[in-house]
Amino acid sequence: MIDIAIEKNLKVYHGKRVLKIEHQFASGSITKIYGPSGAGKTTFLKIIAGLVNPGKGKIVVDDVVWLDTDTNIDIAPQKRMPGFVFQDYALFPNMTVLEHLQYATNDTEWINRLLVLGKLDTLTDHKPIHLSGGQQQRLAILRALAIKPKLLLMDEPFSALDPEMKSELIGELKIVFKQIGATVLIVSHNPVELEGLVDGEIYIS
């Protein structure tokens, strides 16, 4: 169970607004996060990961307090260890596809399974500059999965994929999410791409 109650002041084009979210996410659930541009969807994921301080709030994951501004608890991102698929992929330019996954885990069997899942098993020696946008995005997803995270945060993870690849990958990911027992939060602007995958949704206005 993930219990979140946070508030953060956001600077927006027309001044300021407050991002305020109170929600409980059941363990193993898959939730879509959606809303207009600039509403704070990416900021919300970064707050959970510990990359952004909300200013006020509390985050409890499986009875462990990750953040409590009232008691000055703020566990570092490297100790929270969520999987995170960044919107801009955040790949290492000097690392090959294989090295990205080896950086996260030494489980060769799991790495090989992920490479096949993302259809990158023939591109293991390629660096990001030699990959298409869709291939880079798939690598970002695989890297986040490599640590078998119990919490996976995904920011527009399928935006660069063609419809056929997206549909096939989402079907495979649903199986993987269940097998590793991940609780998944997915930011998406596409109203239909996650149909059949998510259990619920949150609208951030």
TATA-V730950 format. One record per pair of residues at least 12 apart in sequence whose ideal C-beta (glycine too) atoms are under 10 Angstrom apart, sorted by the first residue. I is the first residue (numbers start at 1). J is the second residue. D is the distance in Angstrom with one decimal. If there is no record, write none. Layout:
i=I j=J d=D
i=I j=J d=D
//
This chain:
i=1 j=24 d=6.3
i=1 j=25 d=7.1
i=1 j=26 d=6.3
i=1 j=27 d=5.6
i=1 j=28 d=9.9
i=1 j=29 d=9.5
i=1 j=60 d=7.9
i=1 j=61 d=7.9
i=1 j=62 d=6.6
i=1 j=63 d=7.8
i=1 j=183 d=8.6
i=2 j=23 d=8.4
i=2 j=24 d=7.0
i=2 j=25 d=4.2
i=2 j=26 d=8.3
i=2 j=27 d=7.7
i=2 j=29 d=8.8
i=2 j=31 d=9.6
i=2 j=48 d=7.9
i=2 j=59 d=7.4
i=2 j=60 d=7.3
i=2 j=61 d=5.1
i=2 j=62 d=7.7
i=2 j=66 d=9.0
i=2 j=150 d=9.6
i=2 j=151 d=6.9
i=2 j=183 d=6.0
i=2 j=185 d=8.6
i=3 j=22 d=8.8
i=3 j=23 d=8.1
i=3 j=24 d=5.2
i=3 j=25 d=8.0
i=3 j=58 d=7.5
i=3 j=59 d=7.4
i=3 j=60 d=4.4
i=3 j=61 d=8.0
i=3 j=62 d=9.8
i=3 j=63 d=9.2
i=3 j=65 d=9.7
i=4 j=21 d=6.2
i=4 j=22 d=6.9
i=4 j=23 d=5.5
i=4 j=24 d=7.6
i=4 j=25 d=7.4
i=4 j=44 d=8.6
i=4 j=47 d=8.4
i=4 j=48 d=7.0
i=4 j=54 d=9.5
i=4 j=57 d=7.4
i=4 j=58 d=7.6
i=4 j=59 d=5.2
i=4 j=60 d=7.9
i=4 j=61 d=9.0
i=4 j=66 d=9.4
i=4 j=67 d=8.9
i=4 j=185 d=9.8
i=5 j=20 d=8.7
i=5 j=21 d=7.4
i=5 j=22 d=4.4
i=5 j=23 d=8.1
i=5 j=24 d=9.5
i=5 j=54 d=9.6
i=5 j=56 d=9.0
i=5 j=57 d=5.5
i=5 j=58 d=5.3
i=5 j=59 d=8.0
i=5 j=60 d=9.2
i=5 j=67 d=9.9
i=6 j=19 d=7.4
i=6 j=20 d=7.4
i=6 j=21 d=5.7
i=6 j=22 d=8.0
i=6 j=23 d=9.6
i=6 j=43 d=9.7
i=6 j=44 d=7.8
i=6 j=47 d=5.8
i=6 j=48 d=8.6
i=6 j=52 d=10.0
i=6 j=53 d=9.8
i=6 j=54 d=4.2
i=6 j=55 d=8.3
i=6 j=56 d=7.0
i=6 j=57 d=3.2
i=6 j=58 d=7.4
i=6 j=59 d=6.9
i=6 j=67 d=7.8
i=6 j=69 d=8.7
i=7 j=19 d=6.9
i=7 j=20 d=4.8
i=7 j=21 d=8.2
i=7 j=22 d=9.2
i=7 j=54 d=6.3
i=7 j=55 d=6.5
i=7 j=56 d=4.5
i=7 j=57 d=5.7
i=7 j=69 d=9.2
i=8 j=20 d=8.1
i=8 j=21 d=9.1
i=8 j=40 d=7.2
i=8 j=43 d=6.6
i=8 j=44 d=8.5
i=8 j=47 d=6.7
i=8 j=52 d=7.5
i=8 j=53 d=8.0
i=8 j=54 d=4.2
i=8 j=55 d=5.1
i=8 j=56 d=7.4
i=8 j=57 d=7.7
i=9 j=54 d=9.2
i=9 j=55 d=6.3
i=9 j=56 d=9.1
i=10 j=38 d=7.9
i=10 j=39 d=8.5
i=10 j=40 d=5.4
i=10 j=43 d=6.7
i=11 j=38 d=9.7
i=12 j=37 d=10.0
i=12 j=38 d=5.4
i=12 j=39 d=8.8
i=12 j=40 d=8.9
i=13 j=37 d=9.9
i=13 j=38 d=6.9
i=14 j=38 d=9.6
i=17 j=38 d=8.5
i=17 j=39 d=8.2
i=17 j=40 d=7.8
i=17 j=205 d=9.3
i=18 j=40 d=9.0
i=18 j=55 d=9.5
i=18 j=56 d=9.7
i=19 j=39 d=7.6
i=19 j=40 d=3.8
i=19 j=41 d=9.1
i=19 j=43 d=6.2
i=19 j=44 d=6.6
i=19 j=47 d=8.3
i=19 j=54 d=7.8
i=19 j=55 d=9.5
i=19 j=57 d=9.9
i=19 j=204 d=7.1
i=19 j=205 d=10.0
i=20 j=40 d=9.2
i=20 j=54 d=9.6
i=20 j=56 d=9.2
i=20 j=57 d=8.9
i=20 j=204 d=9.3
i=21 j=33 d=9.3
i=21 j=40 d=8.4
i=21 j=44 d=6.2
i=21 j=47 d=8.8
i=21 j=48 d=9.8
i=21 j=54 d=9.2
i=21 j=57 d=8.5
i=21 j=202 d=7.2
i=21 j=204 d=7.0
i=22 j=57 d=8.9
i=22 j=58 d=9.7
i=23 j=44 d=9.9
i=23 j=185 d=9.8
i=23 j=200 d=9.3
i=23 j=202 d=6.1
i=24 j=60 d=9.5
i=25 j=48 d=9.7
i=25 j=61 d=9.2
i=25 j=151 d=8.8
i=25 j=183 d=5.7
i=25 j=184 d=9.0
i=25 j=185 d=7.1
i=25 j=199 d=9.4
i=25 j=200 d=8.4
i=25 j=202 d=9.1
i=26 j=183 d=7.5
i=26 j=199 d=7.7
i=26 j=200 d=8.7
i=27 j=61 d=9.4
i=27 j=62 d=7.2
i=27 j=150 d=8.1
i=27 j=151 d=9.5
i=27 j=181 d=7.4
i=27 j=182 d=9.2
i=27 j=183 d=5.6
i=28 j=150 d=9.2
i=28 j=177 d=7.9
i=28 j=178 d=7.2
i=28 j=180 d=9.7
i=28 j=181 d=5.8
i=28 j=182 d=7.3
i=28 j=183 d=6.0
i=28 j=184 d=8.7
i=28 j=199 d=8.7
i=29 j=177 d=9.6
i=29 j=182 d=9.6
i=29 j=183 d=5.8
i=29 j=184 d=7.5
i=29 j=185 d=9.0
i=29 j=198 d=8.4
i=29 j=199 d=4.7
i=29 j=200 d=6.6
i=30 j=152 d=9.0
i=30 j=154 d=9.7
i=30 j=173 d=9.2
i=30 j=174 d=7.7
i=30 j=177 d=6.3
i=30 j=178 d=9.2
i=30 j=182 d=8.4
i=30 j=183 d=7.8
i=30 j=184 d=4.4
i=30 j=185 d=8.1
i=30 j=186 d=7.0
i=30 j=194 d=8.1
i=30 j=197 d=5.9
i=30 j=198 d=4.8
i=30 j=199 d=5.3
i=30 j=200 d=8.0
i=30 j=201 d=9.8
i=31 j=183 d=8.2
i=31 j=184 d=7.0
i=31 j=185 d=5.3
i=31 j=186 d=7.1
i=31 j=194 d=9.6
i=31 j=198 d=6.1
i=31 j=199 d=6.7
i=31 j=200 d=5.1
i=31 j=201 d=6.3
i=31 j=202 d=6.2
i=32 j=154 d=10.0
i=32 j=184 d=9.5
i=32 j=185 d=8.3
i=32 j=186 d=5.5
i=32 j=187 d=8.0
i=32 j=188 d=5.7
i=32 j=190 d=9.6
i=32 j=191 d=9.2
i=32 j=193 d=9.3
i=32 j=194 d=5.1
i=32 j=195 d=9.6
i=32 j=197 d=8.2
i=32 j=198 d=4.5
i=32 j=199 d=9.0
i=32 j=200 d=7.4
i=32 j=201 d=4.1
i=32 j=202 d=7.4
i=32 j=203 d=9.2
i=33 j=45 d=7.5
i=33 j=153 d=9.3
i=33 j=154 d=9.2
i=33 j=155 d=8.9
i=33 j=185 d=5.8
i=33 j=186 d=6.6
i=33 j=187 d=4.6
i=33 j=188 d=7.4
i=33 j=198 d=9.7
i=33 j=201 d=7.4
i=33 j=202 d=5.3
i=33 j=203 d=8.3
i=33 j=204 d=6.5
i=34 j=186 d=9.1
i=34 j=187 d=7.2
i=34 j=188 d=5.9
i=34 j=189 d=6.8
i=34 j=190 d=8.7
i=34 j=191 d=7.5
i=34 j=194 d=9.1
i=34 j=201 d=6.4
i=34 j=202 d=7.6
i=34 j=203 d=6.0
i=34 j=204 d=7.3
i=34 j=205 d=10.0
i=35 j=187 d=8.9
i=35 j=189 d=8.8
i=35 j=202 d=8.3
i=35 j=203 d=5.4
i=35 j=204 d=3.8
i=35 j=205 d=5.6
i=36 j=189 d=9.0
i=36 j=203 d=9.5
i=36 j=204 d=8.3
i=36 j=205 d=6.9
i=37 j=189 d=7.9
i=39 j=203 d=8.7
i=39 j=204 d=4.5
i=39 j=205 d=6.0
i=40 j=52 d=10.0
i=40 j=204 d=5.7
i=40 j=205 d=9.4
i=41 j=87 d=9.7
i=41 j=155 d=7.6
i=41 j=156 d=8.9
i=41 j=185 d=9.7
i=41 j=187 d=4.5
i=41 j=188 d=8.9
i=41 j=189 d=8.8
i=41 j=202 d=9.2
i=41 j=203 d=9.8
i=41 j=204 d=5.4
i=42 j=86 d=8.8
i=42 j=87 d=6.5
i=42 j=153 d=9.7
i=42 j=155 d=5.5
i=42 j=156 d=8.5
i=42 j=187 d=6.5
i=43 j=204 d=9.3
i=44 j=153 d=9.1
i=44 j=155 d=9.8
i=44 j=185 d=8.2
i=44 j=187 d=8.0
i=44 j=202 d=8.7
i=44 j=204 d=6.6
i=45 j=82 d=8.8
i=45 j=84 d=7.3
i=45 j=85 d=9.3
i=45 j=86 d=9.1
i=45 j=87 d=9.4
i=45 j=153 d=4.4
i=45 j=154 d=8.0
i=45 j=155 d=5.7
i=45 j=185 d=6.5
i=45 j=186 d=9.4
i=45 j=187 d=6.3
i=46 j=77 d=9.3
i=46 j=84 d=8.5
i=46 j=86 d=9.3
i=46 j=153 d=8.3
i=46 j=155 d=8.7
i=47 j=59 d=7.6
i=47 j=66 d=10.0
i=47 j=67 d=7.9
i=48 j=61 d=8.6
i=48 j=66 d=7.9
i=48 j=67 d=8.7
i=48 j=77 d=10.0
i=48 j=80 d=8.0
i=48 j=82 d=6.8
i=48 j=84 d=9.2
i=48 j=151 d=7.5
i=48 j=153 d=6.2
i=48 j=185 d=7.3
i=49 j=66 d=9.5
i=49 j=77 d=5.7
i=49 j=80 d=6.3
i=49 j=81 d=9.3
i=49 j=82 d=5.3
i=49 j=83 d=9.5
i=49 j=84 d=5.5
i=49 j=86 d=10.0
i=49 j=151 d=8.7
i=49 j=153 d=5.9
i=50 j=66 d=7.0
i=50 j=67 d=7.5
i=50 j=74 d=7.2
i=50 j=75 d=6.5
i=50 j=76 d=6.2
i=50 j=77 d=3.9
i=50 j=78 d=8.5
i=50 j=79 d=8.2
i=50 j=80 d=5.1
i=50 j=81 d=9.7
i=50 j=82 d=8.5
i=51 j=77 d=5.9
i=51 j=80 d=9.6
i=51 j=82 d=10.0
i=51 j=84 d=8.2
i=51 j=86 d=9.8
i=51 j=153 d=9.8
i=53 j=67 d=8.3
i=53 j=69 d=8.2
i=53 j=74 d=7.2
i=54 j=67 d=7.4
i=54 j=69 d=7.3
i=54 j=74 d=9.9
i=55 j=69 d=7.1
i=56 j=69 d=5.2
i=56 j=70 d=8.6
i=57 j=69 d=5.9
i=57 j=70 d=9.1
i=58 j=70 d=7.4
i=58 j=71 d=9.0
i=58 j=73 d=8.6
i=59 j=73 d=9.3
i=59 j=74 d=9.5
i=59 j=75 d=8.9
i=59 j=80 d=8.9
i=60 j=73 d=10.0
i=61 j=75 d=9.2
i=61 j=80 d=7.6
i=61 j=82 d=8.8
i=61 j=150 d=8.1
i=61 j=151 d=6.6
i=61 j=183 d=8.5
i=62 j=150 d=7.5
i=62 j=151 d=9.1
i=62 j=183 d=9.2
i=64 j=79 d=9.8
i=64 j=80 d=9.3
i=66 j=79 d=8.6
i=66 j=80 d=5.7
i=66 j=82 d=9.7
i=66 j=151 d=9.7
i=67 j=80 d=9.1
i=80 j=149 d=9.8
i=80 j=151 d=7.8
i=81 j=147 d=6.7
i=81 j=149 d=6.7
i=81 j=150 d=8.4
i=81 j=151 d=8.2
i=82 j=144 d=8.4
i=82 j=147 d=9.0
i=82 j=149 d=5.5
i=82 j=150 d=8.0
i=82 j=151 d=4.2
i=82 j=152 d=6.6
i=82 j=153 d=5.3
i=82 j=182 d=9.4
i=82 j=183 d=9.3
i=82 j=185 d=9.1
i=83 j=104 d=9.0
i=83 j=141 d=8.9
i=83 j=143 d=8.2
i=83 j=144 d=3.6
i=83 j=145 d=6.1
i=83 j=146 d=8.0
i=83 j=147 d=6.1
i=83 j=148 d=8.3
i=83 j=149 d=3.4
i=83 j=150 d=8.8
i=83 j=151 d=7.1
i=83 j=152 d=4.2
i=83 j=153 d=6.8
i=83 j=154 d=8.1
i=83 j=180 d=9.4
i=83 j=182 d=7.3
i=83 j=184 d=8.8
i=84 j=140 d=9.0
i=84 j=143 d=9.2
i=84 j=144 d=5.9
i=84 j=149 d=8.5
i=84 j=151 d=9.3
i=84 j=152 d=7.8
i=84 j=153 d=4.9
i=84 j=154 d=7.9
i=84 j=155 d=7.8
i=85 j=137 d=8.1
i=85 j=140 d=5.1
i=85 j=141 d=5.4
i=85 j=142 d=9.5
i=85 j=143 d=8.1
i=85 j=144 d=4.8
i=85 j=145 d=8.9
i=85 j=152 d=7.6
i=85 j=153 d=7.1
i=85 j=154 d=4.3
i=85 j=155 d=6.1
i=85 j=156 d=8.4
i=85 j=157 d=4.6
i=85 j=158 d=9.6
i=85 j=186 d=8.7
i=85 j=187 d=9.4
i=86 j=140 d=6.6
i=86 j=143 d=10.0
i=86 j=144 d=8.8
i=86 j=153 d=9.1
i=86 j=154 d=9.1
i=86 j=155 d=5.9
i=86 j=156 d=9.2
i=86 j=157 d=9.2
i=87 j=137 d=9.5
i=87 j=140 d=9.3
i=87 j=154 d=9.3
i=87 j=155 d=4.3
i=87 j=156 d=4.9
i=87 j=157 d=8.4
i=87 j=159 d=7.7
i=87 j=187 d=7.8
i=88 j=136 d=9.5
i=88 j=137 d=9.9
i=88 j=140 d=8.9
i=88 j=155 d=8.7
i=88 j=156 d=9.5
i=89 j=128 d=7.6
i=89 j=131 d=9.6
i=89 j=133 d=8.6
i=89 j=136 d=5.0
i=89 j=137 d=6.1
i=89 j=138 d=9.7
i=89 j=139 d=7.4
i=89 j=140 d=4.2
i=89 j=141 d=9.3
i=89 j=143 d=9.0
i=89 j=155 d=9.9
i=89 j=157 d=9.6
i=89 j=160 d=8.8
i=90 j=140 d=7.0
i=90 j=143 d=9.0
i=90 j=144 d=10.0
i=90 j=155 d=10.0
i=91 j=127 d=8.7
i=91 j=128 d=4.4
i=91 j=129 d=9.5
i=91 j=131 d=8.5
i=91 j=136 d=6.1
i=91 j=137 d=9.6
i=91 j=139 d=6.3
i=91 j=140 d=6.3
i=91 j=143 d=7.7
i=92 j=127 d=8.6
i=92 j=128 d=7.5
i=92 j=143 d=9.2
i=93 j=127 d=6.6
i=93 j=128 d=5.7
i=93 j=129 d=6.5
i=94 j=127 d=7.0
i=94 j=128 d=9.1
i=94 j=129 d=9.9
i=95 j=127 d=6.8
i=95 j=128 d=7.8
i=95 j=139 d=9.7
i=95 j=143 d=9.6
i=96 j=123 d=8.6
i=96 j=124 d=6.4
i=96 j=125 d=5.2
i=96 j=126 d=6.2
i=96 j=127 d=5.6
i=96 j=128 d=8.9
i=96 j=130 d=9.4
i=96 j=139 d=9.9
i=97 j=115 d=7.4
i=97 j=118 d=8.8
i=97 j=120 d=5.2
i=97 j=121 d=9.0
i=97 j=122 d=9.7
i=97 j=123 d=5.4
i=97 j=124 d=5.0
i=97 j=125 d=7.3
i=97 j=126 d=5.5
i=97 j=127 d=7.9
i=97 j=128 d=8.3
i=97 j=130 d=9.5
i=97 j=131 d=7.5
i=97 j=135 d=8.3
i=97 j=136 d=9.6
i=97 j=138 d=9.5
i=97 j=139 d=5.8
i=97 j=142 d=8.3
i=97 j=143 d=9.3
i=98 j=111 d=7.3
i=98 j=112 d=9.8
i=98 j=115 d=7.7
i=98 j=120 d=8.9
i=98 j=121 d=9.6
i=98 j=123 d=9.0
i=98 j=124 d=4.1
i=98 j=125 d=6.9
i=98 j=126 d=9.0
i=99 j=124 d=8.8
i=99 j=125 d=9.1
i=99 j=127 d=8.7
i=100 j=120 d=9.6
i=100 j=124 d=9.8
i=100 j=127 d=9.4
i=100 j=128 d=8.5
i=100 j=139 d=6.0
i=100 j=140 d=8.6
i=100 j=142 d=7.6
i=100 j=143 d=5.0
i=100 j=146 d=8.0
i=101 j=114 d=6.2
i=101 j=115 d=7.3
i=101 j=118 d=9.6
i=101 j=120 d=9.1
i=101 j=124 d=8.8
i=101 j=139 d=8.4
i=101 j=142 d=6.2
i=101 j=143 d=6.3
i=101 j=145 d=9.0
i=101 j=146 d=5.0
i=101 j=147 d=9.9
i=102 j=124 d=10.0
i=102 j=146 d=8.6
i=103 j=143 d=7.8
i=103 j=146 d=8.1
i=104 j=142 d=9.0
i=104 j=143 d=5.8
i=104 j=144 d=8.3
i=104 j=145 d=8.7
i=104 j=146 d=3.6
i=104 j=147 d=5.2
i=104 j=148 d=9.5
i=104 j=149 d=9.8
i=105 j=143 d=9.6
i=105 j=145 d=9.5
i=105 j=146 d=4.6
i=105 j=147 d=6.1
i=105 j=148 d=7.7
i=106 j=146 d=10.0
i=107 j=146 d=8.1
i=107 j=147 d=9.6
i=107 j=148 d=8.4
i=110 j=145 d=8.7
i=110 j=146 d=7.1
i=110 j=147 d=9.7
i=110 j=148 d=7.3
i=110 j=180 d=9.5
i=111 j=124 d=9.2
i=111 j=142 d=8.6
i=111 j=146 d=6.9
i=112 j=124 d=9.6
i=113 j=142 d=9.7
i=113 j=145 d=9.6
i=113 j=176 d=8.6
i=114 j=138 d=9.6
i=114 j=139 d=9.5
i=114 j=141 d=8.8
i=114 j=142 d=4.4
i=114 j=143 d=8.6
i=114 j=145 d=6.0
i=114 j=146 d=6.4
i=114 j=176 d=8.5
i=115 j=138 d=9.9
i=115 j=139 d=9.5
i=115 j=142 d=7.1
i=116 j=172 d=9.4
i=117 j=138 d=8.5
i=117 j=141 d=8.7
i=117 j=142 d=6.9
i=117 j=145 d=8.2
i=117 j=168 d=9.8
i=117 j=169 d=7.6
i=117 j=172 d=5.4
i=117 j=173 d=7.9
i=117 j=175 d=9.3
i=117 j=176 d=7.0
i=118 j=134 d=10.0
i=118 j=135 d=8.1
i=118 j=137 d=9.3
i=118 j=138 d=4.0
i=118 j=139 d=6.7
i=118 j=140 d=9.5
i=118 j=141 d=6.6
i=118 j=142 d=4.7
i=118 j=143 d=9.7
i=118 j=145 d=9.0
i=118 j=165 d=9.8
i=118 j=169 d=7.4
i=118 j=172 d=8.8
i=118 j=173 d=9.8
i=119 j=134 d=9.5
i=119 j=135 d=8.2
i=119 j=138 d=6.9
i=119 j=165 d=7.7
i=119 j=168 d=8.7
i=119 j=169 d=8.3
i=119 j=172 d=9.9
i=120 j=135 d=6.5
i=120 j=136 d=9.9
i=120 j=138 d=6.2
i=120 j=139 d=6.2
i=120 j=142 d=6.9
i=123 j=135 d=6.8
i=123 j=138 d=9.8
i=123 j=139 d=8.7
i=126 j=139 d=9.2
i=128 j=140 d=9.4
i=132 j=160 d=8.0
i=133 j=159 d=8.9
i=133 j=160 d=4.2
i=133 j=161 d=8.9
i=134 j=158 d=9.3
i=134 j=159 d=9.4
i=134 j=160 d=4.7
i=134 j=161 d=5.0
i=134 j=162 d=6.9
i=134 j=165 d=6.5
i=134 j=166 d=9.0
i=134 j=169 d=9.8
i=135 j=160 d=8.7
i=135 j=161 d=9.6
i=135 j=165 d=9.9
i=136 j=160 d=7.4
i=137 j=156 d=8.9
i=137 j=157 d=6.8
i=137 j=158 d=7.4
i=137 j=159 d=7.2
i=137 j=160 d=4.4
i=137 j=161 d=6.4
i=137 j=165 d=9.8
i=137 j=166 d=10.0
i=137 j=169 d=9.6
i=138 j=157 d=9.1
i=138 j=158 d=9.4
i=138 j=160 d=8.7
i=138 j=161 d=7.4
i=138 j=165 d=8.1
i=138 j=169 d=7.0
i=140 j=154 d=9.1
i=140 j=155 d=9.6
i=140 j=157 d=7.4
i=140 j=160 d=9.7
i=141 j=154 d=7.4
i=141 j=157 d=5.7
i=141 j=158 d=8.6
i=141 j=161 d=9.7
i=141 j=169 d=7.7
i=141 j=173 d=7.6
i=141 j=176 d=9.9
i=144 j=157 d=8.5
i=144 j=182 d=9.8
i=145 j=173 d=8.2
i=145 j=176 d=6.5
i=145 j=177 d=8.8
i=145 j=180 d=7.5
i=145 j=182 d=8.2
i=147 j=180 d=9.5
i=148 j=176 d=9.3
i=148 j=179 d=9.0
i=148 j=180 d=4.6
i=148 j=181 d=8.5
i=148 j=182 d=7.8
i=149 j=180 d=7.5
i=149 j=181 d=9.6
i=149 j=182 d=5.8
i=149 j=183 d=8.9
i=149 j=184 d=9.1
i=150 j=180 d=7.7
i=150 j=181 d=6.4
i=150 j=182 d=6.0
i=150 j=183 d=6.6
i=151 j=182 d=6.8
i=151 j=183 d=5.3
i=151 j=184 d=7.9
i=151 j=185 d=7.8
i=152 j=173 d=9.5
i=152 j=176 d=9.8
i=152 j=177 d=7.3
i=152 j=180 d=8.7
i=152 j=182 d=4.7
i=152 j=183 d=7.2
i=152 j=184 d=4.6
i=152 j=185 d=7.4
i=152 j=186 d=8.4
i=153 j=183 d=9.7
i=153 j=184 d=8.0
i=153 j=185 d=5.4
i=153 j=186 d=8.3
i=153 j=187 d=8.3
i=154 j=173 d=9.4
i=154 j=184 d=6.8
i=154 j=185 d=7.0
i=154 j=186 d=4.5
i=154 j=187 d=6.8
i=154 j=188 d=8.4
i=155 j=185 d=9.3
i=155 j=186 d=8.2
i=155 j=187 d=4.8
i=155 j=188 d=9.0
i=156 j=186 d=8.6
i=156 j=187 d=5.8
i=156 j=188 d=6.4
i=156 j=189 d=6.7
i=156 j=190 d=8.6
i=157 j=169 d=9.2
i=157 j=170 d=9.5
i=157 j=173 d=8.9
i=157 j=184 d=9.9
i=157 j=186 d=6.5
i=157 j=187 d=8.2
i=157 j=188 d=8.0
i=157 j=193 d=9.8
i=157 j=194 d=10.0
i=158 j=170 d=7.0
i=158 j=173 d=9.5
i=158 j=186 d=8.6
i=158 j=188 d=7.4
i=158 j=190 d=7.6
i=158 j=193 d=5.9
i=158 j=194 d=8.3
i=159 j=188 d=8.3
i=159 j=189 d=7.8
i=159 j=190 d=7.8
i=159 j=193 d=9.0
i=161 j=193 d=9.1
i=163 j=193 d=8.6
i=166 j=190 d=9.1
i=166 j=193 d=6.3
i=166 j=194 d=9.9
i=167 j=193 d=8.6
i=167 j=196 d=9.4
i=170 j=186 d=9.9
i=170 j=193 d=7.5
i=170 j=194 d=7.3
i=170 j=195 d=9.2
i=170 j=196 d=7.7
i=170 j=197 d=5.4
i=171 j=196 d=8.2
i=171 j=197 d=8.4
i=173 j=186 d=9.8
i=173 j=197 d=7.5
i=174 j=196 d=7.8
i=174 j=197 d=5.5
i=174 j=198 d=9.6
i=177 j=197 d=8.6
i=184 j=197 d=8.7
i=184 j=198 d=8.3
i=184 j=199 d=9.3
i=185 j=198 d=9.7
i=185 j=202 d=8.4
i=186 j=198 d=6.9
i=186 j=201 d=9.4
i=187 j=202 d=9.9
i=187 j=204 d=9.0
i=188 j=201 d=9.2
//
